[in-house]
Amino acid sequence: MNFEQNNSLKNESLKSDETRRLSALQEVSNNDFNISEQELINLKDEDNIRANNELVTIRETINLSNSVEMLEENNMFDLKIGKNETEFDFLGRLSKILIDKKEDQDDKENPSANKRIVKLLMKKNYQTEEAYQSEDNKEIIKKAFIKATESINHKEVLNDSGNISCLDNINISSSSRNMNWNLNENSEHEDRVGFFSKTNQGRSFFPSHYKKDGIYYCGSLFNVHSNSPEAREYLKKKLDGKVIYLLGGGKSANDLLQDTQINPKQIVNIDPFISEEDIKRNTKGSYKSISERADSKKLTEEVDNKKMELADEIWASYSVPFYNESAEEIDNLISNIKGLLKEGGNCRITPISTQNEQAKQAMLYNLKQIVDSKEYNIHADKDTLIIHKLDKI
């Protein structure tokens, strides 16, 4: 039920017909909150800022604080995609609005003394899940994914100011993983396989309640946190017929490989640290793997020798640069990304994190080289970096 249905008196009060006016004097009640005709007239006559504040108060009182009307009328979420805004940026903006509203709601529902405890216990992915499953948010989410789908074929142009701003503000952190593996480049291959087999190699692509960390690919790499028909249609149009490279993909994205609706042309897993391949991963005949490191100097040559098509999408989720320790590894990784990515393609990396300061500085240096080349746009949102290779004019 929307705000206008709950407050039909608002429209009635604005009509000059006396019968209507008398009828409008009846009280409208919702959750013990009453609005009279005169109060509604006063709301309309007040200046825009005061009126908007009153509307927010009214809607929150009748439990519609997350409604489409509130988000749009109060300029909290603009359904227009900006000139230099990508779908990734647009959907990230939606997520921020919904999660911020969820946090505000949580603050109101819990005594101030308990707020800090509640926030510590409430993981961000749970907040995201609840925000996207809320009935109050379904309509705005639907509209946002329809708008994002309409914008898919829009080509990016060089955004110098956006690239410089992104580079200046990007946060490359140190990895939160304690690297006590005692392995280096000279370690036995079997030792490294053994180590990585104990990490989470099986992340899902679609939103999932199964994975303990909740870091599903479509959420972290595309800002898609919904399994709605509109979200599925968006992902289908993004990925159908595309060549996707996974950097250190392990055994992840099985759900995408076996999905009956979304059909990438090919998914190539570049990962030498898989103990064994599951035959079910290739039921559609679109999966291949290359047993090379993503930062190997031999990788582009290997792809060329196999006459493999370059990538429309390159995905790295908790693989590289997350585990990279040296400047050389970072240099090789970025060189491979540039060599394997098609024009108009995207490399999506999460988290934007390295093992130490040396690797971090190498990452910053390489991103500056990318920006200075004027052949790419870069985008960052929270822990995710996107490197977009521009189409040549």
C-alpha positions in Angstrom: 0.0 0.0 0.0 1.6 3.4 -1.0 1.6 6.7 0.7 -1.1 8.2 -1.5 -3.5 5.4 -0.7 -3.0 5.9 3.0 -3.5 9.6 2.7 -6.2 10.0 0.0 -7.4 13.0 2.0 -4.4 14.9 0.6 -5.9 15.1 -2.9 -9.4 15.6 -1.7 -8.4 18.7 0.4 -7.0 20.4 -2.6 -10.4 20.4 -4.5 -12.8 23.4 -4.3 -15.9 21.4 -4.2 -17.5 22.0 -0.8 -18.8 18.4 -0.5 -15.3 17.1 -1.1 -14.0 19.5 1.6 -16.6 18.3 4.2 -15.7 14.7 3.4 -12.0 15.5 3.8 -12.6 16.7 7.4 -12.8 13.1 8.4 -9.7 11.8 10.1 -7.3 9.5 8.3 -5.7 7.0 10.6 -2.7 4.7 10.1 -0.8 3.3 13.0 -2.5 5.8 15.3 -1.3 8.8 13.3 -4.0 11.3 12.2 -3.8 14.0 9.6 -6.5 16.7 9.2 -7.4 18.7 6.1 -5.8 21.8 7.5 -2.5 20.1 8.3 -2.3 18.8 4.7 -3.0 22.3 3.3 -0.3 23.7 5.6 2.1 21.1 4.3 1.4 22.1 0.7 1.8 25.8 1.4 5.1 25.5 3.3 8.4 25.9 1.4 9.9 22.8 -0.3 12.5 21.9 2.3 10.1 22.0 5.2 7.5 20.1 3.2 9.9 17.4 2.3 11.0 17.0 6.0 7.4 16.7 7.0 6.7 14.1 4.4 9.7 12.0 5.5 8.4 12.2 9.1 4.9 11.1 8.0 6.1 8.2 5.9 8.4 6.9 8.6 5.5 7.0 11.0 3.4 4.8 8.8 6.2 2.4 8.1 6.8 3.6 4.5 10.2 5.2 5.0 11.8 3.0 2.3 9.1 3.5 -0.3 9.7 4.6 -3.9 7.9 7.9 -3.3 10.2 8.8 -0.4 13.4 7.8 -2.2 12.4 9.7 -5.4 10.5 12.8 -4.1 13.1 13.6 -1.5 16.0 13.3 -4.0 17.5 10.4 -2.0 17.8 8.2 -5.1 17.8 9.6 -8.6 16.8 7.0 -11.2 18.6 8.9 -13.9 22.1 7.6 -14.8 24.6 10.5 -14.9 26.7 11.4 -17.9 29.9 9.7 -16.6 28.1 7.2 -14.3 28.3 3.5 -15.2 25.7 0.9 -14.3 28.2 -0.3 -11.6 28.3 3.2 -10.1 24.5 3.6 -10.4 23.7 0.3 -8.7 26.3 1.0 -6.1 24.5 4.3 -5.3 21.3 2.3 -4.9 22.9 -0.1 -2.5 24.3 2.7 -0.4 20.9 4.4 -0.1 19.2 1.2 0.9 21.8 0.2 3.4 21.9 3.6 4.9 18.2 3.5 5.4 18.5 0.1 6.9 21.0 1.4 9.4 18.8 4.4 10.3 15.9 2.0 10.9 18.1 -0.3 13.1 19.2 2.7 15.1 15.6 3.7 15.7 14.5 0.2 16.7 17.3 -0.3 19.2 18.0 1.8 22.4 21.0 4.1 22.0 22.9 2.1 24.7 22.8 -1.0 22.5 23.5 0.6 19.1 27.2 -0.1 19.1 26.7 -3.7 20.1 24.1 -4.2 17.4 26.3 -2.7 14.7 29.2 -5.0 15.7 27.0 -8.0 15.6 25.2 -7.0 12.4 27.5 -7.8 9.5 27.3 -5.6 6.4 26.3 -8.5 4.1 23.3 -9.2 6.4 22.2 -5.6 6.2 22.5 -5.7 2.4 20.5 -8.9 2.3 17.7 -7.5 4.5 17.6 -4.2 2.5 17.2 -6.0 -0.8 14.6 -8.4 0.5 12.5 -5.7 2.2 9.0 -5.4 0.6 9.2 -1.6 0.9 12.3 -1.6 -1.4 11.1 -4.0 -4.2 9.6 -1.3 -6.5 12.7 1.0 -6.5 15.0 -2.0 -6.9 12.9 -3.2 -9.9 13.0 0.3 -11.5 16.7 0.6 -10.9 17.5 -2.7 -12.6 15.3 -1.9 -15.6 17.1 1.5 -15.9 20.5 -0.2 -15.6 19.6 -2.8 -18.3 18.6 0.0 -20.7 22.0 1.5 -20.3 24.1 -1.6 -21.0 25.1 -0.8 -24.6 26.2 2.7 -23.7 29.9 3.1 -24.5 32.2 4.8 -22.0 34.3 7.8 -23.2 37.5 8.9 -21.5 36.8 10.5 -18.2 40.0 12.3 -17.2 38.7 14.1 -14.2 36.9 10.9 -12.9 40.0 8.8 -13.4 42.2 11.3 -11.5 39.7 11.6 -8.7 39.4 7.8 -8.4 43.2 7.4 -8.3 43.5 10.2 -5.7 40.9 8.6 -3.4 41.5 4.9 -4.0 42.2 2.9 -0.8 44.5 0.0 -1.3 44.7 -1.8 2.0 46.9 -4.6 3.4 45.5 -8.1 3.2 43.6 -9.1 6.3 44.8 -12.7 5.8 47.7 -13.7 8.0 50.3 -15.1 5.6 51.9 -17.8 7.7 52.0 -20.2 4.8 55.8 -20.1 4.6 55.7 -20.5 0.8 57.5 -18.5 -1.8 58.2 -18.7 -5.5 60.6 -21.6 -5.0 58.1 -23.7 -3.0 56.9 -27.0 -4.3 53.8 -26.7 -6.5 52.0 -29.3 -4.4 52.6 -27.2 -1.3 50.9 -24.2 -2.8 48.0 -26.3 -4.1 47.6 -27.7 -0.6 47.5 -24.2 0.9 44.9 -22.8 -1.5 42.8 -25.9 -1.2 42.2 -24.8 2.4 41.0 -21.4 1.4 37.4 -20.6 0.1 37.7 -21.8 -3.5 34.0 -22.2 -4.0 32.3 -18.8 -4.0 29.0 -18.5 -5.8 28.2 -16.1 -8.5 24.6 -15.4 -7.6 23.4 -14.2 -4.1 23.6 -17.3 -1.8 22.8 -18.1 1.8 25.1 -21.1 1.6 28.6 -19.5 1.5 29.8 -18.5 5.0 31.4 -15.3 3.9 28.6 -14.1 1.6 31.1 -12.7 -0.9 29.3 -13.7 -4.1 30.7 -12.5 -7.4 27.6 -10.6 -8.8 27.5 -8.6 -5.6 31.1 -7.7 -5.1 31.9 -7.2 -8.9 28.6 -5.9 -10.3 26.8 -4.4 -7.3 23.9 -6.8 -7.9 22.5 -8.0 -4.6 19.1 -9.3 -5.9 17.8 -12.5 -7.5 14.8 -10.7 -8.9 13.7 -11.3 -12.5 14.9 -7.8 -13.3 18.3 -8.4 -11.8 18.6 -11.7 -13.7 17.7 -10.0 -16.9 20.3 -7.4 -16.3 23.0 -10.0 -15.7 21.9 -12.0 -18.7 22.3 -9.0 -21.0 25.7 -8.3 -19.5 27.1 -11.8 -19.8 25.4 -13.6 -22.7 27.9 -14.4 -25.4 30.8 -12.9 -23.4 34.2 -14.4 -22.8 35.1 -14.3 -19.1 38.5 -15.0 -17.6 38.7 -15.9 -13.9 42.0 -15.1 -12.3 42.6 -17.7 -9.6 39.0 -18.7 -9.8 39.5 -22.0 -7.9 36.1 -23.8 -8.0 34.0 -20.7 -7.9 31.0 -19.7 -10.0 29.6 -23.2 -10.4 26.1 -21.8 -10.3 26.8 -19.5 -13.2 28.4 -22.4 -15.2 25.4 -24.5 -14.7 22.7 -21.8 -15.0 20.1 -22.5 -17.7 19.3 -18.8 -18.5 22.6 -17.0 -18.6 25.0 -18.3 -21.3 28.5 -16.8 -21.5 30.4 -17.8 -24.7 33.3 -19.1 -22.6 34.6 -19.1 -19.1 38.4 -19.5 -18.7 39.8 -20.2 -15.3 43.5 -19.2 -14.9 44.6 -21.1 -11.9 47.4 -23.5 -11.3 46.4 -24.3 -7.7 43.3 -26.5 -8.3 43.7 -30.0 -6.8 41.2 -31.5 -9.3 38.5 -30.3 -11.8 34.9 -31.2 -11.3 33.4 -32.6 -14.6 30.1 -30.9 -13.8 31.7 -27.5 -14.3 31.7 -28.1 -18.1 28.3 -29.5 -18.7 27.5 -26.8 -21.2 30.9 -27.0 -22.9 31.9 -23.4 -22.2 34.5 -24.0 -19.4 38.3 -24.2 -19.9 41.2 -23.9 -17.5 44.8 -22.8 -17.9 47.3 -24.0 -15.3 49.2 -20.7 -15.1 49.4 -18.0 -12.4 47.6 -14.8 -13.2 51.0 -12.9 -12.7 53.0 -15.3 -14.8 55.1 -13.8 -17.6 54.0 -16.8 -19.8 50.3 -16.2 -19.5 49.6 -14.1 -22.6 51.8 -16.3 -24.7 49.9 -19.4 -23.4 46.6 -17.8 -24.4 47.9 -16.8 -27.8 49.3 -20.3 -28.4 45.9 -21.8 -27.6 44.3 -19.3 -30.0 41.9 -18.3 -27.3 39.6 -15.3 -27.7 40.5 -12.3 -25.5 38.3 -11.4 -22.5 35.2 -9.2 -22.4 35.3 -9.7 -18.6 38.2 -10.5 -16.3 37.3 -11.3 -12.7 39.6 -11.6 -9.6 37.9 -12.3 -6.3 40.2 -12.8 -3.3 43.0 -14.1 -5.6 45.2 -11.4 -7.1 46.4 -8.8 -6.2 45.2 -10.0 -2.8 48.0 -12.6 -2.5 50.7 -10.7 -4.3 53.7 -9.8 -2.3 56.2 -8.2 -4.7 56.3 -5.3 -7.1 57.3 -7.7 -9.9 54.1 -9.8 -9.3 52.0 -6.7 -9.5 53.7 -5.5 -12.7 53.2 -8.8 -14.4 49.6 -9.0 -13.3 48.6 -5.6 -14.7 50.6 -6.3 -17.9 48.6 -9.5 -18.3 45.3 -7.7 -17.6 46.0 -5.1 -20.3 47.1 -7.8 -22.8 44.1 -10.1 -22.2 41.3 -7.5 -22.1 39.3 -6.6 -25.2 38.4 -3.1 -26.1 35.2 -2.2 -24.3 36.0 -4.9 -21.7 36.2 -4.7 -17.9 38.6 -6.2 -15.3 36.9 -6.4 -11.9 39.1 -6.9 -8.8 38.0 -7.3 -5.2 39.3 -6.6 -2.7 41.7 -3.8 -3.6 44.3 -5.2 -1.3 47.9 -6.5 -1.4 50.2 -8.3 1.0 52.5 -5.5 1.9 53.6 -1.9 1.2 55.9 -2.8 -1.6 53.1 -4.4 -3.5 50.7 -1.6 -2.7 53.0 1.1 -4.1 53.5 -1.0 -7.2 49.7 -1.2 -7.6 49.4 2.6 -7.3 52.2 3.1 -9.8 50.5 0.8 -12.3 47.1 2.4 -11.9 48.7 5.8 -12.5 50.3 4.4 -15.7 46.9 3.2 -16.8 45.3 6.6 -16.1 48.1 8.4 -17.9 47.8 6.2 -21.0 44.2 7.6 -21.6 43.2 4.2 -22.9 41.2 3.2 -19.8 38.7 4.5 -17.3 39.0 3.3 -13.7 36.2 3.0 -11.1 36.2 2.1 -7.5 33.4 1.4 -5.0 34.2 0.2 -1.5 36.6 -2.8 -2.0 36.1 -3.2 -5.7 38.2 -1.8 -8.6 37.1 -1.8 -12.2 39.6 -1.2 -15.1 37.6 -0.5 -18.3 39.5 -0.6 -21.6 38.1 2.1 -23.9 37.0 1.5 -27.4 39.3 3.1 -29.9 37.8 5.9 -31.9 
